[in-house]
Amino acid sequence: MFNKHDISKDRFMLDGKFATKGYDWWWHSFTGINEETGEEKAFFIEYFTCNPGLGGKKPILGQDPANKAAKSLPTYLMVKAGCWGRDAKQIHRFFGWDNVKIDTGRAFSIEADDCYASEYLLKGSVNVSADDAAKHPEYMCDAGSMNWELAVDKKVAFNVGYGTSDALCAAKAFEMYWHAEGMKTAFEGKVVLDGVSYKVSPETCYGYADKNWGSNFTSPWVWLSSNDLTSRLSGKRLENSVFDIGGGRPKVYFVPIERKLLGAFWHEGKCFEYNFSKLWAPSATRFKCEETGDRIVWKVVQENSTSLMKTYVTCKKEDMLFINYESPDGEKRYKRLWNGGNGIGRIKLYKKVRGNGASAGKAASKYRLELIDDIDVGHIGCEYGEYSE
């Protein structure tokens, strides 16, 4: 059962060796409605922290040539906000650690100037001029302005369990950790992007909230999630459903585990999980991500002893952006990390049923598949990238 809320896993994780070589971020994505035209716009807001143990009055940006020459590692709170679509953009605002207030207890909150994030509320603003964006590539961002105030209600969690256990978190065993406290989240409030106002409502936001932390980023990097699901079998919207897939190539104590994804599907209140870290409930994953002329395509097959899930997703490149991060060691390894929020796709979910005379001790090939649901999916958050080590 993965739908177990645990806000302690959303707490600030940059202690021990992660304090001087670590990142921790809280990610939120959702859809808003243009208050004048009624058109949809997909947004993201992220509060990204890096190397607090090295911090001071001013943020240090790792891509600044002077900092590179001095071998100064990055240290800051970065507030990242933006949108997807044909005018996709990411806008960054940086704070030195002396100007950041953070709750290091069980329930997280982080604040700097007018930017604030907690389990239940998001507020903030970013504003970068075209001149500054051009003159400062170390900002790793586009020009634009955005401000927001949103109530947050995290409905369904993807708690990956053992992989984020207290013991493994304390040991800093993984290079990159993941917890989705709100893989289905209801947002409510307002966003203003470049002077245009958008209303965000629980019924139409298709919201998502998670966090990642660690010392480096996985490669390949895969993420797919949505709660905009409609059954082809019944023709009805699935109001109590959401899926989430993420991972790529996790490293445990610097040892890579090749091509592993974590997957969860909350299907009308029933749990289907594909989690390689749960050795007592083995699962298998096959996936392929590819770039065509105008799209990014994801094909994922996940199975365990009782079910199988086939996921197919596409997203137009023109609706996506190359999302920018630098690692705590100051390297910007990803040059083409595709990131979008307007993906579309289809999921087929099957139950495994023992076939003619198959016994519990025989191979999984003796199972036959019985279709549980065939689902059209919209508003998919999606990500894919790889870099050479």
C-alpha positions as CSV (number, residue, x, y, z in Angstrom):
1,M,0.0,0.0,0.0
2,F,1.8,3.1,-1.2
3,N,-0.9,5.7,-0.4
4,K,0.4,6.5,3.0
5,H,0.9,10.1,3.8
6,D,4.0,11.0,5.7
7,I,4.8,14.7,5.8
8,S,8.1,13.9,7.7
9,K,9.5,12.8,4.4
10,D,8.9,16.3,3.1
11,R,11.1,17.8,5.8
12,F,14.4,19.5,4.9
13,M,17.0,16.8,4.3
14,L,20.2,18.7,3.9
15,D,22.2,17.6,7.0
16,G,25.4,15.6,7.4
17,K,27.3,15.3,4.2
18,F,24.4,16.6,2.2
19,A,24.7,20.0,3.9
20,T,27.8,20.7,1.8
21,K,27.1,18.4,-1.2
22,G,23.4,18.2,-1.5
23,Y,20.2,19.5,-3.0
24,D,16.6,19.3,-1.8
25,W,13.5,20.6,-3.6
26,W,9.8,20.8,-3.4
27,W,8.1,20.6,-6.8
28,H,4.5,21.6,-7.7
29,S,2.7,21.5,-11.1
30,F,-0.9,22.3,-12.0
31,T,-3.2,23.8,-14.6
32,G,-4.8,27.3,-14.4
33,I,-7.6,28.9,-16.5
34,N,-7.1,32.3,-18.1
35,E,-9.6,34.6,-16.4
36,E,-10.4,36.5,-19.6
37,T,-10.2,33.9,-22.4
38,G,-10.9,30.6,-20.5
39,E,-7.8,29.0,-22.1
40,E,-5.8,26.5,-20.0
41,K,-2.2,27.0,-19.1
42,A,0.1,24.5,-17.3
43,F,2.4,25.9,-14.6
44,F,5.2,24.7,-12.3
45,I,6.6,26.2,-9.1
46,E,9.7,24.8,-7.3
47,Y,11.7,25.7,-4.3
48,F,15.2,24.3,-4.8
49,T,17.9,24.4,-2.1
50,C,21.6,23.7,-2.6
51,N,24.6,23.3,-0.2
52,P,23.2,25.2,2.8
53,G,26.4,24.5,4.8
54,L,28.4,26.7,2.4
55,G,25.9,29.6,2.5
56,G,26.2,33.2,3.5
57,K,24.7,36.6,2.6
58,K,24.7,36.1,-1.1
59,P,23.8,33.2,-3.4
60,I,26.8,31.6,-5.2
61,L,25.9,30.5,-8.7
62,G,27.9,27.6,-10.0
63,Q,27.7,28.5,-13.6
64,D,29.2,32.0,-13.1
65,P,32.7,32.0,-14.7
66,A,34.3,33.7,-11.7
67,N,32.9,31.1,-9.4
68,K,34.1,28.3,-11.7
69,A,37.5,29.8,-11.7
70,A,37.6,30.1,-7.9
71,K,36.1,26.6,-7.6
72,S,33.3,28.0,-5.5
73,L,30.4,25.5,-5.2
74,P,26.8,26.7,-5.6
75,T,24.9,27.6,-2.5
76,Y,21.4,29.1,-2.5
77,L,17.7,28.9,-2.4
78,M,16.4,29.0,-6.0
79,V,12.7,29.7,-6.6
80,K,11.9,28.4,-10.0
81,A,8.5,29.2,-11.7
82,G,7.2,29.0,-15.2
83,C,4.8,27.5,-17.7
84,W,4.6,25.0,-20.5
85,G,3.1,25.4,-23.9
86,R,4.4,27.2,-27.0
87,D,5.6,30.1,-24.8
88,A,7.2,27.7,-22.3
89,K,9.6,29.4,-19.9
90,Q,11.4,29.0,-16.6
91,I,12.2,32.0,-14.4
92,H,14.7,31.8,-11.5
93,R,15.2,33.9,-8.4
94,F,18.1,33.2,-6.0
95,F,18.6,33.9,-2.3
96,G,21.6,33.6,-0.1
97,W,21.2,31.4,2.9
98,D,21.4,34.2,5.4
99,N,18.1,35.5,4.0
100,V,16.3,32.1,4.2
101,K,14.1,30.9,7.0
102,I,13.5,27.2,7.1
103,D,11.8,24.8,9.5
104,T,13.9,21.8,9.9
105,G,11.3,19.9,11.9
106,R,8.9,17.2,10.8
107,A,6.7,19.6,8.8
108,F,8.5,21.7,6.3
109,S,8.3,25.4,5.6
110,I,10.7,27.7,3.8
111,E,10.6,31.4,3.4
112,A,12.7,34.2,1.7
113,D,11.3,37.7,1.2
114,D,7.8,37.2,-0.3
115,C,8.5,33.6,-1.3
116,Y,7.0,30.9,1.0
117,A,6.2,27.2,0.7
118,S,4.7,24.7,3.2
119,E,2.6,21.6,3.1
120,Y,-0.5,23.8,2.8
121,L,0.4,27.1,1.2
122,L,2.5,28.5,-1.7
123,K,3.3,32.2,-2.2
124,G,5.9,34.0,-4.2
125,S,7.1,36.0,-7.2
126,V,9.9,35.9,-9.8
127,N,10.9,38.6,-12.2
128,V,13.8,38.5,-14.7
129,S,14.2,41.1,-17.4
130,A,15.1,40.2,-21.0
131,D,18.4,42.2,-20.5
132,D,19.3,40.3,-17.3
133,A,18.5,36.9,-18.8
134,A,20.7,37.7,-21.7
135,K,23.6,39.1,-19.7
136,H,23.6,36.4,-17.0
137,P,23.6,32.9,-18.5
138,E,24.5,31.7,-15.0
139,Y,20.9,32.4,-14.0
140,M,20.0,29.4,-16.3
141,C,16.6,31.0,-17.1
142,D,14.3,32.9,-19.4
143,A,12.9,36.4,-19.1
144,G,9.5,36.9,-17.5
145,S,7.5,37.5,-14.4
146,M,5.2,35.4,-12.3
147,N,3.5,35.6,-8.9
148,W,1.2,33.3,-7.1
149,E,-0.7,32.5,-4.0
150,L,-2.2,28.9,-3.7
151,A,-3.7,26.7,-1.1
152,V,-2.4,23.2,-1.3
153,D,-4.4,20.0,-0.4
154,K,-2.4,16.8,-1.0
155,K,-5.0,14.0,-1.7
156,V,-3.1,10.9,-2.7
157,A,0.5,10.0,-1.8
158,F,3.1,7.8,-3.4
159,N,5.2,6.7,-0.4
160,V,7.9,4.5,-1.9
161,G,8.6,2.9,1.4
162,Y,11.9,1.2,2.1
163,G,13.8,3.4,-0.4
164,T,13.1,6.4,1.7
165,S,13.2,4.7,5.1
166,D,14.7,6.6,8.0
167,A,17.7,4.3,8.0
168,L,18.5,4.8,4.3
169,C,17.9,8.5,4.5
170,A,20.2,8.8,7.5
171,A,22.9,6.8,5.7
172,K,22.6,9.0,2.6
173,A,22.7,5.7,0.7
174,F,21.0,6.8,-2.5
175,E,22.3,9.4,-4.8
176,M,18.8,10.7,-5.5
177,Y,15.7,10.2,-3.3
178,W,12.0,10.7,-4.2
179,H,8.8,11.1,-2.2
180,A,5.5,12.2,-3.7
181,E,3.3,13.3,-0.8
182,G,0.8,14.8,-3.3
183,M,0.9,12.8,-6.5
184,K,-2.7,14.0,-6.6
185,T,-3.0,17.5,-5.2
186,A,-5.8,20.0,-5.2
187,F,-4.5,23.6,-5.7
188,E,-6.7,26.7,-5.3
189,G,-5.8,30.3,-5.9
190,K,-4.4,32.6,-8.5
191,V,-1.3,32.9,-10.7
192,V,-0.3,36.0,-12.7
193,L,2.1,35.3,-15.6
194,D,3.5,38.3,-17.5
195,G,0.5,40.3,-16.4
196,V,-2.1,37.8,-17.3
197,S,-4.3,36.3,-14.5
198,Y,-5.1,32.6,-14.2
199,K,-7.6,31.0,-11.8
200,V,-6.5,27.7,-10.3
201,S,-9.3,25.5,-9.0
202,P,-9.3,22.0,-7.4
203,E,-11.6,20.6,-10.1
204,T,-9.5,21.6,-13.1
205,C,-5.9,21.9,-11.8
206,Y,-4.8,18.3,-12.2
207,G,-2.3,19.1,-9.6
208,Y,0.9,17.3,-8.5
209,A,3.5,17.8,-5.7
210,D,6.6,15.9,-4.8
211,K,10.2,16.3,-3.6
212,N,13.6,15.0,-4.5
213,W,16.9,15.3,-2.6
214,G,20.4,13.9,-2.8
215,S,23.9,14.6,-4.1
216,N,23.4,14.2,-7.8
217,F,20.7,13.5,-10.5
218,T,19.9,10.2,-12.0
219,S,20.6,9.5,-15.7
220,P,18.4,8.5,-17.5
221,W,15.8,10.7,-15.8
222,V,12.2,9.7,-16.3
223,W,9.0,11.1,-14.8
224,L,5.3,10.6,-15.8
225,S,2.2,11.5,-13.8
226,S,-1.4,12.6,-14.2
227,N,-4.8,12.5,-12.6
228,D,-6.7,13.5,-15.7
229,L,-7.9,9.9,-16.5
230,T,-11.0,8.7,-18.5
231,S,-11.9,5.1,-18.9
232,R,-12.5,3.9,-22.4
233,L,-14.5,1.0,-21.0
234,S,-17.1,3.0,-19.0
235,G,-16.7,6.4,-20.7
236,K,-16.4,8.0,-17.2
237,R,-13.8,10.2,-15.7
238,L,-11.8,8.4,-13.0
239,E,-12.2,10.9,-10.1
240,N,-10.3,8.9,-7.5
241,S,-7.3,7.9,-9.6
242,V,-3.8,9.0,-10.4
243,F,-0.6,7.4,-11.7
244,D,3.1,8.2,-11.1
245,I,6.2,6.8,-12.6
246,G,9.8,7.9,-11.9
247,G,13.4,7.0,-11.8
248,G,15.9,5.8,-14.4
249,R,19.2,4.6,-13.0
250,P,19.4,4.9,-9.2
251,K,22.7,4.6,-7.4
252,V,23.1,3.0,-4.0
253,Y,26.5,3.7,-2.3
254,F,27.7,4.8,-5.8
255,V,26.7,1.5,-7.3
256,P,24.2,1.9,-10.2
257,I,21.1,-0.2,-10.5
258,E,20.5,-0.2,-14.3
259,R,17.2,1.0,-15.8
260,K,14.8,0.9,-12.8
261,L,11.6,2.8,-12.4
262,L,9.2,3.2,-9.5
263,G,5.6,3.1,-10.5
264,A,2.2,3.5,-8.7
265,F,-1.4,3.6,-10.0
266,W,-4.2,4.5,-7.6
267,H,-7.1,3.2,-9.6
268,E,-10.4,4.2,-8.1
269,G,-9.2,3.5,-4.6
270,K,-7.2,0.4,-5.4
271,C,-3.4,0.2,-5.3
272,F,-1.2,-1.1,-8.1
273,E,2.5,-0.7,-7.3
274,Y,5.7,-1.6,-9.1
275,N,8.5,-0.9,-6.7
276,F,12.0,-2.4,-7.2
277,S,13.0,-1.4,-3.6
278,K,10.4,-3.8,-2.1
279,L,12.3,-7.0,-2.5
280,W,9.5,-9.0,-0.8
281,A,7.1,-7.9,-3.6
282,P,9.2,-8.2,-6.8
283,S,8.4,-6.2,-9.9
284,A,9.9,-5.8,-13.3
285,T,10.1,-2.8,-15.6
286,R,10.8,-2.3,-19.3
287,F,10.9,1.2,-20.7
288,K,12.0,3.1,-23.8
289,C,12.2,6.9,-24.3
290,E,12.8,8.4,-27.7
291,E,12.9,11.6,-29.5
292,T,11.1,12.0,-32.9
293,G,11.0,15.0,-35.1
294,D,8.4,16.8,-33.2
295,R,7.7,14.8,-30.0
296,I,9.2,12.9,-27.0
297,V,7.7,9.4,-26.6
298,W,7.7,7.2,-23.5
299,K,6.8,3.5,-23.5
300,V,6.7,1.8,-20.1
301,V,5.7,-1.8,-19.1
302,Q,5.6,-2.6,-15.4
303,E,4.5,-5.8,-13.8
304,N,4.4,-7.6,-10.5
305,S,3.0,-11.0,-9.5
306,T,-0.7,-9.9,-9.8
307,S,-0.9,-7.1,-12.3
308,L,0.7,-5.5,-15.4
309,M,0.5,-1.9,-16.6
310,K,1.3,-0.6,-20.0
311,T,1.9,3.2,-20.3
312,Y,2.3,5.1,-23.6
313,V,2.8,8.9,-23.5
314,T,3.7,11.6,-26.0
315,C,4.4,15.3,-25.7
316,K,5.0,17.9,-28.3
317,K,8.5,19.4,-28.2
318,E,7.0,22.8,-28.9
319,D,5.1,22.6,-25.6
320,M,8.2,21.6,-23.6
321,L,11.4,23.1,-22.3
322,F,14.9,22.0,-21.3
323,I,14.7,22.4,-17.6
324,N,17.9,23.7,-16.0
325,Y,19.6,22.5,-12.8
326,E,23.2,22.4,-11.6
327,S,24.4,19.7,-9.3
328,P,25.8,20.5,-5.8
329,D,29.4,20.0,-7.2
330,G,28.8,22.9,-9.6
331,E,28.5,20.8,-12.8
332,K,25.6,21.3,-15.2
333,R,25.4,17.8,-16.6
334,Y,22.0,18.0,-18.3
335,K,21.9,20.0,-21.5
336,R,18.7,18.5,-22.8
337,L,16.4,17.5,-19.9
338,W,13.0,17.6,-21.6
339,N,10.3,18.7,-19.3
340,G,6.6,19.2,-20.0
341,G,3.1,19.3,-18.5
342,N,0.9,18.8,-21.6
343,G,1.5,15.2,-22.4
344,I,-1.2,12.9,-23.6
345,G,-1.3,9.1,-23.5
346,R,-3.0,5.8,-22.8
347,I,-2.7,3.3,-20.0
348,K,-3.8,-0.4,-20.1
349,L,-4.1,-2.0,-16.7
350,Y,-4.3,-5.8,-16.5
351,K,-4.9,-8.4,-13.8
352,K,-2.8,-11.5,-13.9
353,V,-5.0,-14.6,-13.7
354,R,-3.6,-18.1,-13.4
355,G,-4.1,-20.0,-16.7
356,N,-5.0,-23.6,-17.5
357,G,-3.5,-25.7,-14.7
358,A,-0.9,-23.2,-13.7
359,S,0.3,-23.7,-10.1
360,A,1.7,-21.2,-7.7
361,G,5.2,-22.6,-8.2
362,K,5.2,-22.3,-12.0
363,A,6.6,-19.4,-14.0
364,A,4.8,-16.1,-14.5
365,S,4.5,-16.9,-18.2
366,K,1.6,-19.3,-17.2
367,Y,-0.6,-16.3,-16.3
368,R,-3.1,-14.9,-18.7
369,L,-4.0,-11.2,-18.7
370,E,-7.4,-9.9,-17.9
371,L,-8.1,-6.2,-18.8
372,I,-9.0,-4.1,-15.8
373,D,-9.2,-0.8,-17.6
374,D,-8.2,1.0,-20.7
375,I,-7.6,4.7,-20.0
376,D,-7.1,7.9,-22.0
377,V,-4.8,10.3,-20.1
378,G,-4.3,14.1,-20.4
379,H,-2.4,16.8,-18.7
380,I,0.6,14.5,-18.1
381,G,3.6,15.9,-16.3
382,C,6.6,14.3,-18.2
383,E,10.3,14.4,-18.2
384,Y,13.2,12.6,-20.0
385,G,16.9,13.2,-20.3
386,E,20.3,11.4,-20.3
387,Y,23.9,12.6,-20.0
388,S,27.2,10.8,-20.5
389,E,29.2,10.3,-17.4
